[in-house]
Amino acid sequence: MSFKSIKINEDFIRLDSALKLAGFVMTGGHAKISIQNGEVKVNNEVCTMRGKKLHIGDTAEFEGNTLKVEK
């Protein structure tokens, strides 16, 4: 179980990219499958959209790990 903050300079980051950046998955393919299988929550709700845009303050959870998007 871990908590990571990921910092972005843009307005948003895609969910699959955020999972990779945080080190929760090793590949984009792993992220895609995990998201499509409903294994990822965004702001405490299951999300199956791999292109979901995460903005500053959003959180995502996967396998007991949490990330928060920060500026």
PDB file with SEQRES, HELIX, SHEET and CRYST1 records, atoms N, CA, C and O in Angstrom:
SEQRES   1 A   71  MET SER PHE LYS SER ILE LYS ILE ASN GLU ASP PHE ILE          
SEQRES   2 A   71  ARG LEU ASP SER ALA LEU LYS LEU ALA GLY PHE VAL MET          
SEQRES   3 A   71  THR GLY GLY HIS ALA LYS ILE SER ILE GLN ASN GLY GLU          
SEQRES   4 A   71  VAL LYS VAL ASN ASN GLU VAL CYS THR MET ARG GLY LYS          
SEQRES   5 A   71  LYS LEU HIS ILE GLY ASP THR ALA GLU PHE GLU GLY ASN          
SEQRES   6 A   71  THR LEU LYS VAL GLU LYS                                      
HELIX    1 AA1 LEU A   15  ALA A   22  1                                   8    
HELIX    2 AA2 GLY A   28  GLN A   36  1                                   9    
SHEET    1 AA1 5 PHE A   3  LYS A   7  0                                        
SHEET    2 AA1 5 ASN A  65  GLU A  70  1                                        
SHEET    3 AA1 5 THR A  59  PHE A  62 -1                                        
SHEET    4 AA1 5 VAL A  40  VAL A  42 -1                                        
SHEET    5 AA1 5 GLU A  45  VAL A  46 -1                                        
SHEET    1 AA2 2 ILE A  13  ARG A  14  0                                        
SHEET    2 AA2 2 LYS A  53  LEU A  54 -1                                        
CRYST1    1.000    1.000    1.000  90.00  90.00  90.00 P 1           1          
ATOM      1  N   MET A   1       0.835  -1.174   0.000  1.00  0.00           N  
ATOM      2  CA  MET A   1       0.000   0.000   0.000  1.00  0.00           C  
ATOM      3  C   MET A   1       0.886   1.246   0.000  1.00  0.00           C  
ATOM      4  O   MET A   1       1.800   1.377   0.814  1.00  0.00           O  
ATOM      5  N   SER A   2       0.599   2.140  -0.915  1.00  0.00           N  
ATOM      6  CA  SER A   2       1.389   3.362  -0.953  1.00  0.00           C  
ATOM      7  C   SER A   2       0.539   4.539  -1.377  1.00  0.00           C  
ATOM      8  O   SER A   2      -0.541   4.382  -1.945  1.00  0.00           O  
ATOM      9  N   PHE A   3       1.052   5.721  -1.089  1.00  0.00           N  
ATOM     10  CA  PHE A   3       0.425   6.969  -1.518  1.00  0.00           C  
ATOM     11  C   PHE A   3       1.490   7.754  -2.268  1.00  0.00           C  
ATOM     12  O   PHE A   3       2.603   7.951  -1.780  1.00  0.00           O  
ATOM     13  N   LYS A   4       1.126   8.196  -3.461  1.00  0.00           N  
ATOM     14  CA  LYS A   4       2.065   8.990  -4.256  1.00  0.00           C  
ATOM     15  C   LYS A   4       1.379  10.249  -4.750  1.00  0.00           C  
ATOM     16  O   LYS A   4       0.198  10.243  -5.094  1.00  0.00           O  
ATOM     17  N   SER A   5       2.143  11.322  -4.776  1.00  0.00           N  
ATOM     18  CA  SER A   5       1.692  12.555  -5.404  1.00  0.00           C  
ATOM     19  C   SER A   5       2.376  12.621  -6.757  1.00  0.00           C  
ATOM     20  O   SER A   5       3.580  12.390  -6.867  1.00  0.00           O  
ATOM     21  N   ILE A   6       1.601  12.938  -7.787  1.00  0.00           N  
ATOM     22  CA  ILE A   6       2.216  13.159  -9.093  1.00  0.00           C  
ATOM     23  C   ILE A   6       1.978  14.612  -9.471  1.00  0.00           C  
ATOM     24  O   ILE A   6       0.870  15.132  -9.339  1.00  0.00           O  
ATOM     25  N   LYS A   7       3.012  15.241  -9.934  1.00  0.00           N  
ATOM     26  CA  LYS A   7       2.937  16.659 -10.274  1.00  0.00           C  
ATOM     27  C   LYS A   7       2.825  16.822 -11.789  1.00  0.00           C  
ATOM     28  O   LYS A   7       3.557  16.196 -12.556  1.00  0.00           O  
ATOM     29  N   ILE A   8       1.894  17.676 -12.193  1.00  0.00           N  
ATOM     30  CA  ILE A   8       1.713  17.949 -13.614  1.00  0.00           C  
ATOM     31  C   ILE A   8       1.794  19.453 -13.853  1.00  0.00           C  
ATOM     32  O   ILE A   8       1.484  20.256 -12.973  1.00  0.00           O  
ATOM     33  N   ASN A   9       2.213  19.814 -15.055  1.00  0.00           N  
ATOM     34  CA  ASN A   9       2.278  21.223 -15.445  1.00  0.00           C  
ATOM     35  C   ASN A   9       1.149  21.596 -16.391  1.00  0.00           C  
ATOM     36  O   ASN A   9       0.923  22.773 -16.669  1.00  0.00           O  
ATOM     37  N   GLU A  10       0.436  20.579 -16.888  1.00  0.00           N  
ATOM     38  CA  GLU A  10      -0.667  20.804 -17.816  1.00  0.00           C  
ATOM     39  C   GLU A  10      -1.973  20.906 -17.027  1.00  0.00           C  
ATOM     40  O   GLU A  10      -1.970  20.855 -15.797  1.00  0.00           O  
ATOM     41  N   ASP A  11      -3.083  21.050 -17.744  1.00  0.00           N  
ATOM     42  CA  ASP A  11      -4.391  21.128 -17.102  1.00  0.00           C  
ATOM     43  C   ASP A  11      -4.872  19.770 -16.620  1.00  0.00           C  
ATOM     44  O   ASP A  11      -5.661  19.690 -15.679  1.00  0.00           O  
ATOM     45  N   PHE A  12      -4.401  18.692 -17.260  1.00  0.00           N  
ATOM     46  CA  PHE A  12      -4.865  17.351 -16.900  1.00  0.00           C  
ATOM     47  C   PHE A  12      -3.827  16.313 -17.311  1.00  0.00           C  
ATOM     48  O   PHE A  12      -2.884  16.603 -18.048  1.00  0.00           O  
ATOM     49  N   ILE A  13      -4.030  15.089 -16.809  1.00  0.00           N  
ATOM     50  CA  ILE A  13      -3.252  13.926 -17.229  1.00  0.00           C  
ATOM     51  C   ILE A  13      -4.231  12.776 -17.400  1.00  0.00           C  
ATOM     52  O   ILE A  13      -5.174  12.637 -16.622  1.00  0.00           O  
ATOM     53  N   ARG A  14      -4.009  11.958 -18.410  1.00  0.00           N  
ATOM     54  CA  ARG A  14      -4.901  10.817 -18.628  1.00  0.00           C  
ATOM     55  C   ARG A  14      -4.677   9.773 -17.533  1.00  0.00           C  
ATOM     56  O   ARG A  14      -3.567   9.613 -17.025  1.00  0.00           O  
ATOM     57  N   LEU A  15      -5.740   9.078 -17.186  1.00  0.00           N  
ATOM     58  CA  LEU A  15      -5.690   8.080 -16.127  1.00  0.00           C  
ATOM     59  C   LEU A  15      -4.618   7.026 -16.380  1.00  0.00           C  
ATOM     60  O   LEU A  15      -3.848   6.700 -15.477  1.00  0.00           O  
ATOM     61  N   ASP A  16      -4.561   6.492 -17.594  1.00  0.00           N  
ATOM     62  CA  ASP A  16      -3.573   5.449 -17.873  1.00  0.00           C  
ATOM     63  C   ASP A  16      -2.151   5.981 -17.713  1.00  0.00           C  
ATOM     64  O   ASP A  16      -1.276   5.272 -17.216  1.00  0.00           O  
ATOM     65  N   SER A  17      -1.920   7.212 -18.128  1.00  0.00           N  
ATOM     66  CA  SER A  17      -0.602   7.826 -17.979  1.00  0.00           C  
ATOM     67  C   SER A  17      -0.266   8.087 -16.514  1.00  0.00           C  
ATOM     68  O   SER A  17       0.883   7.936 -16.098  1.00  0.00           O  
ATOM     69  N   ALA A  18      -1.265   8.476 -15.740  1.00  0.00           N  
ATOM     70  CA  ALA A  18      -1.043   8.739 -14.316  1.00  0.00           C  
ATOM     71  C   ALA A  18      -0.642   7.459 -13.587  1.00  0.00           C  
ATOM     72  O   ALA A  18       0.241   7.479 -12.730  1.00  0.00           O  
ATOM     73  N   LEU A  19      -1.290   6.352 -13.927  1.00  0.00           N  
ATOM     74  CA  LEU A  19      -0.948   5.079 -13.295  1.00  0.00           C  
ATOM     75  C   LEU A  19       0.487   4.674 -13.614  1.00  0.00           C  
ATOM     76  O   LEU A  19       1.198   4.150 -12.756  1.00  0.00           O  
ATOM     77  N   LYS A  20       0.905   4.919 -14.852  1.00  0.00           N  
ATOM     78  CA  LYS A  20       2.281   4.609 -15.241  1.00  0.00           C  
ATOM     79  C   LYS A  20       3.258   5.540 -14.542  1.00  0.00           C  
ATOM     80  O   LYS A  20       4.280   5.087 -14.026  1.00  0.00           O  
ATOM     81  N   LEU A  21       2.963   6.830 -14.517  1.00  0.00           N  
ATOM     82  CA  LEU A  21       3.847   7.811 -13.889  1.00  0.00           C  
ATOM     83  C   LEU A  21       4.044   7.513 -12.403  1.00  0.00           C  
ATOM     84  O   LEU A  21       5.141   7.690 -11.873  1.00  0.00           O  
ATOM     85  N   ALA A  22       2.995   7.067 -11.740  1.00  0.00           N  
ATOM     86  CA  ALA A  22       3.069   6.751 -10.315  1.00  0.00           C  
ATOM     87  C   ALA A  22       3.786   5.425 -10.062  1.00  0.00           C  
ATOM     88  O   ALA A  22       4.159   5.124  -8.929  1.00  0.00           O  
ATOM     89  N   GLY A  23       3.976   4.637 -11.118  1.00  0.00           N  
ATOM     90  CA  GLY A  23       4.645   3.350 -10.967  1.00  0.00           C  
ATOM     91  C   GLY A  23       3.712   2.239 -10.522  1.00  0.00           C  
ATOM     92  O   GLY A  23       4.175   1.182 -10.092  1.00  0.00           O  
ATOM     93  N   PHE A  24       2.409   2.457 -10.617  1.00  0.00           N  
ATOM     94  CA  PHE A  24       1.446   1.437 -10.219  1.00  0.00           C  
ATOM     95  C   PHE A  24       1.327   0.334 -11.266  1.00  0.00           C  
ATOM     96  O   PHE A  24       0.969  -0.797 -10.937  1.00  0.00           O  
ATOM     97  N   VAL A  25       1.625   0.656 -12.525  1.00  0.00           N  
ATOM     98  CA  VAL A  25       1.659  -0.327 -13.618  1.00  0.00           C  
ATOM     99  C   VAL A  25       2.942  -0.098 -14.397  1.00  0.00           C  
ATOM    100  O   VAL A  25       3.506   0.996 -14.379  1.00  0.00           O  
ATOM    101  N   MET A  26       3.399  -1.141 -15.083  1.00  0.00           N  
ATOM    102  CA  MET A  26       4.650  -1.024 -15.825  1.00  0.00           C  
ATOM    103  C   MET A  26       4.433  -0.604 -17.281  1.00  0.00           C  
ATOM    104  O   MET A  26       5.302   0.024 -17.885  1.00  0.00           O  
ATOM    105  N   THR A  27       3.271  -0.952 -17.840  1.00  0.00           N  
ATOM    106  CA  THR A  27       3.025  -0.660 -19.247  1.00  0.00           C  
ATOM    107  C   THR A  27       1.644  -0.038 -19.439  1.00  0.00           C  
ATOM    108  O   THR A  27       0.763  -0.139 -18.585  1.00  0.00           O  
ATOM    109  N   GLY A  28       1.491   0.604 -20.587  1.00  0.00           N  
ATOM    110  CA  GLY A  28       0.189   1.153 -20.943  1.00  0.00           C  
ATOM    111  C   GLY A  28      -0.843   0.052 -21.133  1.00  0.00           C  
ATOM    112  O   GLY A  28      -2.024   0.243 -20.843  1.00  0.00           O  
ATOM    113  N   GLY A  29      -0.396  -1.093 -21.618  1.00  0.00           N  
ATOM    114  CA  GLY A  29      -1.310  -2.228 -21.811  1.00  0.00           C  
ATOM    115  C   GLY A  29      -1.863  -2.728 -20.487  1.00  0.00           C  
ATOM    116  O   GLY A  29      -3.049  -3.041 -20.380  1.00  0.00           O  
ATOM    117  N   HIS A  30      -1.006  -2.802 -19.482  1.00  0.00           N  
ATOM    118  CA  HIS A  30      -1.446  -3.224 -18.150  1.00  0.00           C  
ATOM    119  C   HIS A  30      -2.459  -2.222 -17.599  1.00  0.00           C  
ATOM    120  O   HIS A  30      -3.470  -2.609 -17.013  1.00  0.00           O  
ATOM    121  N   ALA A  31      -2.180  -0.933 -17.789  1.00  0.00           N  
ATOM    122  CA  ALA A  31      -3.102   0.112 -17.336  1.00  0.00           C  
ATOM    123  C   ALA A  31      -4.450  -0.033 -18.035  1.00  0.00           C  
ATOM    124  O   ALA A  31      -5.498   0.025 -17.394  1.00  0.00           O  
ATOM    125  N   LYS A  32      -4.416  -0.222 -19.343  1.00  0.00           N  
ATOM    126  CA  LYS A  32      -5.654  -0.339 -20.132  1.00  0.00           C  
ATOM    127  C   LYS A  32      -6.528  -1.481 -19.632  1.00  0.00           C  
ATOM    128  O   LYS A  32      -7.726  -1.306 -19.413  1.00  0.00           O  
ATOM    129  N   ILE A  33      -5.924  -2.646 -19.453  1.00  0.00           N  
ATOM    130  CA  ILE A  33      -6.689  -3.821 -19.019  1.00  0.00           C  
ATOM    131  C   ILE A  33      -7.239  -3.626 -17.614  1.00  0.00           C  
ATOM    132  O   ILE A  33      -8.399  -3.941 -17.348  1.00  0.00           O  
ATOM    133  N   SER A  34      -6.414  -3.109 -16.721  1.00  0.00           N  
ATOM    134  CA  SER A  34      -6.855  -2.892 -15.342  1.00  0.00           C  
ATOM    135  C   SER A  34      -8.012  -1.908 -15.268  1.00  0.00           C  
ATOM    136  O   SER A  34      -8.964  -2.113 -14.516  1.00  0.00           O  
ATOM    137  N   ILE A  35      -7.924  -0.843 -16.050  1.00  0.00           N  
ATOM    138  CA  ILE A  35      -8.995   0.158 -16.067  1.00  0.00           C  
ATOM    139  C   ILE A  35     -10.269  -0.437 -16.653  1.00  0.00           C  
ATOM    140  O   ILE A  35     -11.348  -0.287 -16.079  1.00  0.00           O  
ATOM    141  N   GLN A  36     -10.147  -1.112 -17.794  1.00  0.00           N  
ATOM    142  CA  GLN A  36     -11.324  -1.697 -18.443  1.00  0.00           C  
ATOM    143  C   GLN A  36     -11.983  -2.775 -17.593  1.00  0.00           C  
ATOM    144  O   GLN A  36     -13.185  -3.009 -17.717  1.00  0.00           O  
ATOM    145  N   ASN A  37     -11.210  -3.437 -16.729  1.00  0.00           N  
ATOM    146  CA  ASN A  37     -11.757  -4.479 -15.857  1.00  0.00           C  
ATOM    147  C   ASN A  37     -12.380  -3.902 -14.587  1.00  0.00           C  
ATOM    148  O   ASN A  37     -12.845  -4.656 -13.732  1.00  0.00           O  
ATOM    149  N   GLY A  38     -12.394  -2.584 -14.457  1.00  0.00           N  
ATOM    150  CA  GLY A  38     -13.019  -1.948 -13.300  1.00  0.00           C  
ATOM    151  C   GLY A  38     -12.193  -2.040 -12.030  1.00  0.00           C  
ATOM    152  O   GLY A  38     -12.740  -1.976 -10.929  1.00  0.00           O  
ATOM    153  N   GLU A  39     -10.887  -2.188 -12.170  1.00  0.00           N  
ATOM    154  CA  GLU A  39     -10.002  -2.327 -11.011  1.00  0.00           C  
ATOM    155  C   GLU A  39      -9.487  -0.986 -10.484  1.00  0.00           C  
ATOM    156  O   GLU A  39      -8.766  -0.950  -9.487  1.00  0.00           O  
ATOM    157  N   VAL A  40      -9.849   0.109 -11.141  1.00  0.00           N  
ATOM    158  CA  VAL A  40      -9.329   1.427 -10.772  1.00  0.00           C  
ATOM    159  C   VAL A  40     -10.484   2.335 -10.348  1.00  0.00           C  
ATOM    160  O   VAL A  40     -11.543   2.360 -10.975  1.00  0.00           O  
ATOM    161  N   LYS A  41     -10.250   3.074  -9.275  1.00  0.00           N  
ATOM    162  CA  LYS A  41     -11.230   4.063  -8.819  1.00  0.00           C  
ATOM    163  C   LYS A  41     -10.649   5.455  -9.013  1.00  0.00           C  
ATOM    164  O   LYS A  41      -9.462   5.680  -8.777  1.00  0.00           O  
ATOM    165  N   VAL A  42     -11.488   6.380  -9.441  1.00  0.00           N  
ATOM    166  CA  VAL A  42     -11.120   7.787  -9.541  1.00  0.00           C  
ATOM    167  C   VAL A  42     -12.064   8.549  -8.626  1.00  0.00           C  
ATOM    168  O   VAL A  42     -13.285   8.471  -8.769  1.00  0.00           O  
ATOM    169  N   ASN A  43     -11.491   9.277  -7.697  1.00  0.00           N  
ATOM    170  CA  ASN A  43     -12.284  10.025  -6.713  1.00  0.00           C  
ATOM    171  C   ASN A  43     -13.331   9.131  -6.053  1.00  0.00           C  
ATOM    172  O   ASN A  43     -14.493   9.510  -5.903  1.00  0.00           O  
ATOM    173  N   ASN A  44     -12.886   7.927  -5.660  1.00  0.00           N  
ATOM    174  CA  ASN A  44     -13.693   6.931  -4.939  1.00  0.00           C  
ATOM    175  C   ASN A  44     -14.800   6.280  -5.760  1.00  0.00           C  
ATOM    176  O   ASN A  44     -15.682   5.640  -5.186  1.00  0.00           O  
ATOM    177  N   GLU A  45     -14.783   6.421  -7.076  1.00  0.00           N  
ATOM    178  CA  GLU A  45     -15.767   5.759  -7.936  1.00  0.00           C  
ATOM    179  C   GLU A  45     -15.042   4.940  -8.993  1.00  0.00           C  
ATOM    180  O   GLU A  45     -14.056   5.398  -9.570  1.00  0.00           O  
ATOM    181  N   VAL A  46     -15.534   3.720  -9.250  1.00  0.00           N  
ATOM    182  CA  VAL A  46     -14.927   2.875 -10.273  1.00  0.00           C  
ATOM    183  C   VAL A  46     -14.966   3.598 -11.612  1.00  0.00           C  
ATOM    184  O   VAL A  46     -15.992   4.162 -11.992  1.00  0.00           O  
ATOM    185  N   CYS A  47     -13.854   3.578 -12.316  1.00  0.00           N  
ATOM    186  CA  CYS A  47     -13.753   4.236 -13.621  1.00  0.00           C  
ATOM    187  C   CYS A  47     -13.235   3.229 -14.638  1.00  0.00           C  
ATOM    188  O   CYS A  47     -12.211   2.584 -14.414  1.00  0.00           O  
ATOM    189  N   THR A  48     -13.939   3.096 -15.751  1.00  0.00           N  
ATOM    190  CA  THR A  48     -13.525   2.171 -16.814  1.00  0.00           C  
ATOM    191  C   THR A  48     -13.097   2.917 -18.073  1.00  0.00           C  
ATOM    192  O   THR A  48     -12.933   2.308 -19.131  1.00  0.00           O  
ATOM    193  N   MET A  49     -12.916   4.227 -17.965  1.00  0.00           N  
ATOM    194  CA  MET A  49     -12.493   5.040 -19.105  1.00  0.00           C  
ATOM    195  C   MET A  49     -10.992   5.283 -19.023  1.00  0.00           C  
ATOM    196  O   MET A  49     -10.538   6.062 -18.185  1.00  0.00           O  
ATOM    197  N   ARG A  50     -10.225   4.636 -19.871  1.00  0.00           N  
ATOM    198  CA  ARG A  50      -8.768   4.751 -19.800  1.00  0.00           C  
ATOM    199  C   ARG A  50      -8.289   6.165 -20.119  1.00  0.00           C  
ATOM    200  O   ARG A  50      -7.244   6.586 -19.624  1.00  0.00           O  
ATOM    201  N   GLY A  51      -9.030   6.894 -20.928  1.00  0.00           N  
ATOM    202  CA  GLY A  51      -8.658   8.263 -21.287  1.00  0.00           C  
ATOM    203  C   GLY A  51      -9.213   9.303 -20.342  1.00  0.00           C  
ATOM    204  O   GLY A  51      -9.144  10.499 -20.627  1.00  0.00           O  
ATOM    205  N   LYS A  52      -9.765   8.867 -19.219  1.00  0.00           N  
ATOM    206  CA  LYS A  52     -10.330   9.794 -18.232  1.00  0.00           C  
ATOM    207  C   LYS A  52      -9.296  10.856 -17.873  1.00  0.00           C  
ATOM    208  O   LYS A  52      -8.145  10.533 -17.579  1.00  0.00           O  
ATOM    209  N   LYS A  53      -9.700  12.099 -17.896  1.00  0.00           N  
ATOM    210  CA  LYS A  53      -8.795  13.198 -17.580  1.00  0.00           C  
ATOM    211  C   LYS A  53      -8.802  13.448 -16.075  1.00  0.00           C  
ATOM    212  O   LYS A  53      -9.850  13.678 -15.472  1.00  0.00           O  
ATOM    213  N   LEU A  54      -7.614  13.397 -15.487  1.00  0.00           N  
ATOM    214  CA  LEU A  54      -7.463  13.717 -14.078  1.00  0.00           C  
ATOM    215  C   LEU A  54      -6.937  15.143 -13.974  1.00  0.00           C  
ATOM    216  O   LEU A  54      -5.993  15.521 -14.668  1.00  0.00           O  
ATOM    217  N   HIS A  55      -7.551  15.922 -13.108  1.00  0.00           N  
ATOM    218  CA  HIS A  55      -7.164  17.305 -12.900  1.00  0.00           C  
ATOM    219  C   HIS A  55      -6.538  17.459 -11.516  1.00  0.00           C  
ATOM    220  O   HIS A  55      -6.578  16.533 -10.707  1.00  0.00           O  
ATOM    221  N   ILE A  56      -5.969  18.613 -11.251  1.00  0.00           N  
ATOM    222  CA  ILE A  56      -5.356  18.900  -9.962  1.00  0.00           C  
ATOM    223  C   ILE A  56      -6.365  18.586  -8.846  1.00  0.00           C  
ATOM    224  O   ILE A  56      -7.512  19.030  -8.888  1.00  0.00           O  
ATOM    225  N   GLY A  57      -5.919  17.819  -7.860  1.00  0.00           N  
ATOM    226  CA  GLY A  57      -6.774  17.466  -6.723  1.00  0.00           C  
ATOM    227  C   GLY A  57      -7.464  16.124  -6.863  1.00  0.00           C  
ATOM    228  O   GLY A  57      -7.968  15.594  -5.873  1.00  0.00           O  
ATOM    229  N   ASP A  58      -7.503  15.557  -8.061  1.00  0.00           N  
ATOM    230  CA  ASP A  58      -8.133  14.256  -8.259  1.00  0.00           C  
ATOM    231  C   ASP A  58      -7.266  13.156  -7.662  1.00  0.00           C  
ATOM    232  O   ASP A  58      -6.046  13.287  -7.566  1.00  0.00           O  
ATOM    233  N   THR A  59      -7.924  12.061  -7.259  1.00  0.00           N  
ATOM    234  CA  THR A  59      -7.211  10.894  -6.761  1.00  0.00           C  
ATOM    235  C   THR A  59      -7.596   9.674  -7.584  1.00  0.00           C  
ATOM    236  O   THR A  59      -8.679   9.615  -8.166  1.00  0.00           O  
ATOM    237  N   ALA A  60      -6.689   8.701  -7.622  1.00  0.00           N  
ATOM    238  CA  ALA A  60      -6.958   7.427  -8.280  1.00  0.00           C  
ATOM    239  C   ALA A  60      -6.418   6.325  -7.376  1.00  0.00           C  
ATOM    240  O   ALA A  60      -5.380   6.489  -6.735  1.00  0.00           O  
ATOM    241  N   GLU A  61      -7.131   5.198  -7.329  1.00  0.00           N  
ATOM    242  CA  GLU A  61      -6.727   4.063  -6.500  1.00  0.00           C  
ATOM    243  C   GLU A  61      -6.626   2.816  -7.364  1.00  0.00           C  
ATOM    244  O   GLU A  61      -7.450   2.576  -8.246  1.00  0.00           O  
ATOM    245  N   PHE A  62      -5.579   2.019  -7.083  1.00  0.00           N  
ATOM    246  CA  PHE A  62      -5.379   0.760  -7.795  1.00  0.00           C  
ATOM    247  C   PHE A  62      -4.625  -0.195  -6.886  1.00  0.00           C  
ATOM    248  O   PHE A  62      -3.538   0.123  -6.403  1.00  0.00           O  
ATOM    249  N   GLU A  63      -5.199  -1.354  -6.658  1.00  0.00           N  
ATOM    250  CA  GLU A  63      -4.587  -2.400  -5.836  1.00  0.00           C  
ATOM    251  C   GLU A  63      -4.108  -1.871  -4.483  1.00  0.00           C  
ATOM    252  O   GLU A  63      -3.010  -2.207  -4.040  1.00  0.00           O  
ATOM    253  N   GLY A  64      -4.919  -1.054  -3.835  1.00  0.00           N  
ATOM    254  CA  GLY A  64      -4.585  -0.537  -2.514  1.00  0.00           C  
ATOM    255  C   GLY A  64      -3.632   0.650  -2.518  1.00  0.00           C  
ATOM    256  O   GLY A  64      -3.291   1.175  -1.458  1.00  0.00           O  
ATOM    257  N   ASN A  65      -3.201   1.075  -3.695  1.00  0.00           N  
ATOM    258  CA  ASN A  65      -2.304   2.222  -3.826  1.00  0.00           C  
ATOM    259  C   ASN A  65      -3.110   3.434  -4.277  1.00  0.00           C  
ATOM    260  O   ASN A  65      -4.046   3.315  -5.067  1.00  0.00           O  
ATOM    261  N   THR A  66      -2.736   4.587  -3.770  1.00  0.00           N  
ATOM    262  CA  THR A  66      -3.448   5.826  -4.102  1.00  0.00           C  
ATOM    263  C   THR A  66      -2.488   6.859  -4.655  1.00  0.00           C  
ATOM    264  O   THR A  66      -1.365   7.007  -4.175  1.00  0.00           O  
ATOM    265  N   LEU A  67      -2.950   7.573  -5.677  1.00  0.00           N  
ATOM    266  CA  LEU A  67      -2.178   8.702  -6.207  1.00  0.00           C  
ATOM    267  C   LEU A  67      -3.043   9.937  -6.174  1.00  0.00           C  
ATOM    268  O   LEU A  67      -4.265   9.863  -6.302  1.00  0.00           O  
ATOM    269  N   LYS A  68      -2.396  11.076  -6.002  1.00  0.00           N  
ATOM    270  CA  LYS A  68      -3.089  12.360  -6.027  1.00  0.00           C  
ATOM    271  C   LYS A  68      -2.376  13.259  -7.020  1.00  0.00           C  
ATOM    272  O   LYS A  68      -1.148  13.348  -7.031  1.00  0.00           O  
ATOM    273  N   VAL A  69      -3.168  13.925  -7.856  1.00  0.00           N  
ATOM    274  CA  VAL A  69      -2.609  14.833  -8.856  1.00  0.00           C  
ATOM    275  C   VAL A  69      -2.432  16.203  -8.229  1.00  0.00           C  
ATOM    276  O   VAL A  69      -3.365  16.774  -7.665  1.00  0.00           O  
ATOM    277  N   GLU A  70      -1.205  16.723  -8.340  1.00  0.00           N  
ATOM    278  CA  GLU A  70      -0.892  18.030  -7.773  1.00  0.00           C  
ATOM    279  C   GLU A  70      -0.198  18.894  -8.823  1.00  0.00           C  
ATOM    280  O   GLU A  70       0.303  18.390  -9.829  1.00  0.00           O  
ATOM    281  N   LYS A  71      -0.178  20.179  -8.576  1.00  0.00           N  
ATOM    282  CA  LYS A  71       0.472  21.125  -9.483  1.00  0.00           C  
ATOM    283  C   LYS A  71       1.937  21.224  -9.156  1.00  0.00           C  
ATOM    284  O   LYS A  71       2.666  21.971  -9.808  1.00  0.00           O  
TER     285      LYS A  71                                                      
END                                                                             
